[in-house]
């Protein structure tokens, strides 16, 4: 196994979390 995929998965996960947060914030602003 290589550490590269794990790093990418962590970054993707953090990005998804940020997108979810911004999405919720946008919905609340409406």
Secondary structure, DSSP 4 states (H G I P E B T S, - for coil): --HHHHHHHHHHHHHHHHHHHHHHHHHHH-
